[in-house]
């Protein structure tokens, strides 16, 4: 079952709420949700690198981990990963390995983006699985959160 774009917009709203939680906790405001093949939200989370002291505690990694634990399987065929910021190489590759069907993201990341900007890992024909990409869903809202967060921390 294909998740309609209106659901991506709604799911991105949840991801944006998660991103705000990350920012309030002092972490880069990135949030993610995972939507199952039936359109139901499977997991939601936000960056927790500072809170956990774990470099891999990106929002995407946390929701993928929660979903695979709940499913009892590392394969997440038919799922859609919705994230406020274009995934980094680690998160993009994790989505490929998990067999995610689609990645929907908000703001592009020209410095570390691995699903469009610098690399396109999810659609690399050399890999055994490819993910569909949908870019720019509520991108302005995601960018504003990131810009405000970094403006408060940089001179």
SVG drawing of the C-alpha trace seen along z (x, -y; Angstrom):
<svg xmlns="http://www.w3.org/2000/svg" viewBox="-3 -37 34 48">
<polyline fill="none" stroke="black" stroke-width="0.4" points="0.0,0.0 1.5,-3.4 1.4,-6.1 -0.2,-9.2 1.7,-12.5 -0.8,-14.1 0.3,-11.5 4.0,-12.5 3.0,-16.1 1.3,-14.9 4.2,-12.6 6.6,-15.4 4.6,-17.4 5.4,-14.7 9.0,-14.7 9.2,-18.5 7.7,-18.1 10.4,-15.6 13.1,-17.9 11.9,-20.6 12.4,-18.2 16.0,-17.6 16.7,-21.3 15.2,-21.9 17.6,-19.3 20.6,-20.9 21.0,-18.6 20.7,-19.4 17.0,-19.6 16.4,-16.6 13.3,-14.4 12.2,-11.3 9.2,-9.0 8.8,-5.6 5.6,-4.8 4.7,-1.1 3.3,0.3 -0.2,-0.1 0.3,-3.9 0.5,-3.6 3.3,-5.3 5.7,-2.6 8.3,-4.8 9.2,-8.4 12.3,-9.9 14.8,-12.7 18.6,-13.3 19.9,-12.2 23.7,-12.3 24.3,-14.7 21.9,-13.1 23.2,-9.6 26.8,-10.4 26.4,-8.1 27.6,-9.4 25.2,-7.0 22.1,-8.4 20.7,-10.2 16.9,-10.4 16.9,-8.0 19.1,-5.4 16.9,-5.5 13.6,-5.0 15.1,-2.2 16.4,-0.5 13.1,-0.8 11.2,0.6 13.5,3.5 13.3,4.5 9.5,4.2 9.2,6.2 11.8,8.8 13.4,8.4 16.0,6.1 14.1,5.9 11.6,3.1 10.3,3.6 7.5,1.3 8.3,-1.3 8.7,-5.0 11.3,-7.0 10.3,-10.6 13.0,-12.9 13.3,-16.7 16.9,-16.8 18.4,-14.9 20.1,-11.8 23.8,-11.7 25.9,-8.8 25.4,-6.6 21.7,-7.0 21.2,-6.7 23.1,-3.5 21.2,-2.1 18.0,-2.9 19.3,-0.9 20.4,2.0 16.9,2.1 15.3,2.2 13.3,-1.0 11.0,-1.6 11.1,-5.4 12.9,-8.3 10.9,-11.5 13.0,-14.4 12.5,-18.1 15.6,-20.4 18.6,-19.5 22.0,-19.2 24.6,-20.7 27.5,-19.8 26.7,-16.1 23.6,-15.1 23.8,-11.6 20.4,-11.3 20.7,-14.1 23.2,-16.9 26.6,-15.3 25.9,-11.7 22.9,-9.6 23.4,-6.5 19.8,-5.4 19.7,-5.2 23.2,-4.0 22.8,-1.3 25.8,0.5 23.9,1.4 21.5,4.4 18.6,2.2 17.4,-1.3 15.0,-3.6 12.7,-6.1 13.4,-9.7 11.0,-12.5 12.7,-15.8 11.5,-19.1 8.4,-18.1 7.9,-21.1 11.5,-22.0 11.2,-25.6 9.9,-24.7 12.8,-22.2 15.3,-24.8 14.0,-27.5 14.5,-25.1 18.1,-24.3 19.0,-27.9 17.6,-29.2 19.5,-26.4 22.8,-27.2 22.3,-31.0 22.1,-30.7 25.4,-28.8 27.6,-30.5 28.9,-34.1"/>
</svg>
